[in-house]
Amino acid sequence: MSLRVICVGAGIAGLSTAIALREHAASITLLEASESVESMNIRAAGLTVYTCGANIMRDTLGLDPVGDVSAVQGHSIRAINWTSGSLDREIVPPTDDWYMAHRGSLLDALRSRATSPGGKGRAAKLLLGKIVTEIDVEAGRVLTSDGSVFEGDLIVGGDGVRSETRKAVVDKAIVQPSGLSIYRWTLTPVDWAGLPDKGAIDALIGPEARCIVTSDAKDMRLVTYRCHSSGLVNGALILPDHRLPFTSEDWTTAGSVEHLQSLVQDMGEPLKRIVGCVKSCGLWQLRKQAPLRTWFKAKAIILGDAAHPMLPFQAVAGALAMEDAEALQYALGQVGWIPARVPEALDLTFRLRFLRCSVIQHFSNSSPFDAGTMEKASTWSLENTATNAVAAVPLARDGADDKVQQAIATRVNANAGAFDVRATSGWVMNYKSAAAFSESQAAYILDKAFV
Ligand SMILES: Cc1cc2nc3c(=O)[nH]c(=O)nc-3n(C[C@H](O)[C@H](O)[C@H](O)COP(=O)(O)OP(=O)(O)OC[C@H]3O[C@@H](n4cnc5c(N)ncnc54)[C@H](O)[C@@H]3O)c2cc1C
């Protein structure tokens, strides 16, 4: 056991990696920019953990979604008509092995598994308030803003969509405004307890409801669901940036409840009443990026949103971050956990993960809004927030990687029958492990002609 691992970021990707590698690593250090666990803004609201994520959570991360994360087991997805409030359609997935989780609870459970001394191997060390500013991928050296230096045999960039590690791994990448932003909030049953028609609200998002509720206007989508056994309810409204009363210079900021509620004036009951209970909300700009040509260089690899950020329409990017961690574990196992063979393991990880993640990026970036609506939204945002984008992530917007995006689209179309990628939900959800995937028909190891 001689492998020293440094994880940049302690979100889903970083923490999952720490759990997946702790049995065989000599040391794991998690460097997290946030000053405290409570101040991590990625804790807010909920996320859906579909079957693929639940498989990895149980089999690799040792977590039961209900028992350890207090998640709510899902049953169906209900589409509610925006204006009438009536049920348009209900989709019941073939399995109910999927969950609606509170992000804070998920992160707490992952952190506990990663850092508690009781688990397999060595506990990871979590250092808060460590903002990584520079990475030497050849030397395996990481510098933080307080002047500390960390050395490792493997650096895992789990530092999200604004990744510092990505800058050290790829020369160029494009993270651009998607044209869409999202208001997010959390409600408790106390928030709507005194309202008339409480029964209708309970039926949609109350203690017994095990459904994701969605409702679409022409250029907005509301999503709400119970995300914690205590009754916490996650809510979100996706809207075009040009509908916002201001353009933010930041990607995340406090939202305006007044503005949020003004957007749902024409909405039917009881959803309008549910949004009426919101007391505070956050506002996130949604970014997207075309697939990258590589995710690794020398001793460093990027995983999770650092490698494949996407719009949230497939609700599966968090699960992909867990899958990435499991694939890295598998690849390091293939090379015997030997520091000198880390680059081989990173190459294998990339080959195992690239096509799956890029195809899902392709689908997840497709919004439910019509082409004209999206064109207007993204054109407006590129014109009005481009400086913001460049300032936040110093990456060029020159379209270079669009070639990879096009190649993915071509492959998806050409192989729809063979890989069943058109039946996205089945293909996305039925993922068990990197080993099983590499043996399956859908394993699509990269060839040189592709990239
Ligand atoms: C609106 C929305 C809804 C979503 N819904 C779902 C869903 O239902 N299901 C699902 O599976 N996924 C969903 N996702 C996607 C999911 O949230 C992300 O894929 C997931 O959080 C990515 O995890 P990560 O660890 O890669 O990155 P992050 O969660 O962004 O974590 C990165 C961490 O790195 C830290 N960090 C950043 N820079 C540095 C630095 N320089 N030094 C040190 N630390 C640093 C950050 O503080 C943070 O803690 C959604 C995303 C959005 C935006």
The ligand as an SDF file (V2000), in Angstrom:
LIG
                    3D

 53 58  0  0  0  0  0  0  0  0999 V2000
  -30.1150   22.1850  -10.9070 C   0  0  0  0  0  0  0  0  0  0  0  0
  -29.4030   20.8770  -10.8430 C   0  0  0  0  0  0  0  0  0  0  0  0
  -30.1240   19.7310  -10.5750 C   0  0  0  0  0  0  0  0  0  0  0  0
  -29.4750   18.5050  -10.5540 C   0  0  0  0  0  0  0  0  0  0  0  0
  -30.1880   17.3870  -10.2950 N   0  0  0  0  0  0  0  0  0  0  0  0
  -29.5570   16.1860  -10.2570 C   0  0  0  0  0  0  0  0  0  0  0  0
  -30.2740   15.0000   -9.9610 C   0  0  0  0  0  0  0  0  0  0  0  0
  -31.4970   15.0260   -9.7300 O   0  0  0  0  0  0  0  0  0  0  0  0
  -29.5850   13.8200   -9.9520 N   0  0  0  0  0  0  0  0  0  0  0  0
  -28.2340   13.7670  -10.2000 C   0  0  0  0  0  0  0  0  0  0  0  0
  -27.6580   12.6810  -10.1690 O   0  0  0  0  0  0  0  0  0  0  0  0
  -27.5340   14.8930  -10.4730 N   0  0  0  0  0  0  0  0  0  0  0  0
  -28.1580   16.0930  -10.4990 C   0  0  0  0  0  0  0  0  0  0  0  0
  -27.4550   17.2230  -10.7530 N   0  0  0  0  0  0  0  0  0  0  0  0
  -26.0200   17.1250  -10.9970 C   0  0  0  0  0  0  0  0  0  0  0  0
  -25.2210   16.9830   -9.7070 C   0  0  0  0  0  0  0  0  0  0  0  0
  -25.5910   17.9810   -8.7820 O   0  0  0  0  0  0  0  0  0  0  0  0
  -23.7480   17.1330  -10.0220 C   0  0  0  0  0  0  0  0  0  0  0  0
  -23.4280   16.2880  -11.0950 O   0  0  0  0  0  0  0  0  0  0  0  0
  -22.8850   16.7640   -8.8320 C   0  0  0  0  0  0  0  0  0  0  0  0
  -23.1190   17.6270   -7.7580 O   0  0  0  0  0  0  0  0  0  0  0  0
  -21.4240   16.8280   -9.2400 C   0  0  0  0  0  0  0  0  0  0  0  0
  -20.6390   16.5130   -8.1530 O   0  0  0  0  0  0  0  0  0  0  0  0
  -19.1140   16.8930   -8.1730 P   0  0  0  0  0  0  0  0  0  0  0  0
  -18.5690   16.3570   -6.8920 O   0  0  0  0  0  0  0  0  0  0  0  0
  -18.5070   16.4780   -9.4570 O   0  0  0  0  0  0  0  0  0  0  0  0
  -19.0740   18.4920   -8.1800 O   0  0  0  0  0  0  0  0  0  0  0  0
  -19.6200   19.5140   -7.1100 P   0  0  0  0  0  0  0  0  0  0  0  0
  -20.8610   19.0050   -6.4840 O   0  0  0  0  0  0  0  0  0  0  0  0
  -19.6740   20.8340   -7.7760 O   0  0  0  0  0  0  0  0  0  0  0  0
  -18.4990   19.5710   -5.9800 O   0  0  0  0  0  0  0  0  0  0  0  0
  -17.2680   20.1990   -6.2120 C   0  0  0  0  0  0  0  0  0  0  0  0
  -16.5910   20.5150   -4.8850 C   0  0  0  0  0  0  0  0  0  0  0  0
  -15.2720   20.9940   -5.1510 O   0  0  0  0  0  0  0  0  0  0  0  0
  -15.0470   22.1420   -4.3710 C   0  0  0  0  0  0  0  0  0  0  0  0
  -14.0630   22.9680   -5.0880 N   0  0  0  0  0  0  0  0  0  0  0  0
  -14.2550   23.6660   -6.2390 C   0  0  0  0  0  0  0  0  0  0  0  0
  -13.1340   24.2990   -6.6060 N   0  0  0  0  0  0  0  0  0  0  0  0
  -12.2060   23.9810   -5.6700 C   0  0  0  0  0  0  0  0  0  0  0  0
  -10.8440   24.3390   -5.5040 C   0  0  0  0  0  0  0  0  0  0  0  0
  -10.1960   25.1390   -6.3740 N   0  0  0  0  0  0  0  0  0  0  0  0
  -10.1740   23.8560   -4.4190 N   0  0  0  0  0  0  0  0  0  0  0  0
  -10.7960   23.0200   -3.5320 C   0  0  0  0  0  0  0  0  0  0  0  0
  -12.0910   22.6750   -3.6440 N   0  0  0  0  0  0  0  0  0  0  0  0
  -12.7880   23.1410   -4.7080 C   0  0  0  0  0  0  0  0  0  0  0  0
  -16.4100   22.7930   -4.2330 C   0  0  0  0  0  0  0  0  0  0  0  0
  -16.4430   23.6550   -3.0970 O   0  0  0  0  0  0  0  0  0  0  0  0
  -17.3060   21.5840   -4.0840 C   0  0  0  0  0  0  0  0  0  0  0  0
  -17.4200   21.1730   -2.7440 O   0  0  0  0  0  0  0  0  0  0  0  0
  -28.0800   18.4490  -10.7950 C   0  0  0  0  0  0  0  0  0  0  0  0
  -27.3600   19.6100  -11.0500 C   0  0  0  0  0  0  0  0  0  0  0  0
  -28.0210   20.8290  -11.0760 C   0  0  0  0  0  0  0  0  0  0  0  0
  -27.2170   22.0700  -11.3460 C   0  0  0  0  0  0  0  0  0  0  0  0
  1  2  1  0
  2  3  1  0
  2 52  2  0
  3  4  2  0
  4  5  1  0
  4 50  1  0
  5  6  2  0
  6  7  1  0
  6 13  1  0
  7  8  2  0
  7  9  1  0
  9 10  1  0
 10 11  2  0
 10 12  1  0
 12 13  2  0
 13 14  1  0
 14 15  1  0
 14 50  1  0
 15 16  1  0
 16 17  1  0
 16 18  1  0
 18 19  1  0
 18 20  1  0
 20 21  1  0
 20 22  1  0
 22 23  1  0
 23 24  1  0
 24 25  2  0
 24 26  1  0
 24 27  1  0
 27 28  1  0
 28 29  2  0
 28 30  1  0
 28 31  1  0
 31 32  1  0
 32 33  1  0
 33 34  1  0
 33 48  1  0
 34 35  1  0
 35 36  1  0
 35 46  1  0
 36 37  1  0
 36 45  1  0
 37 38  2  0
 38 39  1  0
 39 40  1  0
 39 45  2  0
 40 41  1  0
 40 42  2  0
 42 43  1  0
 43 44  2  0
 44 45  1  0
 46 47  1  0
 46 48  1  0
 48 49  1  0
 50 51  2  0
 51 52  1  0
 52 53  1  0
M  END
$$$$
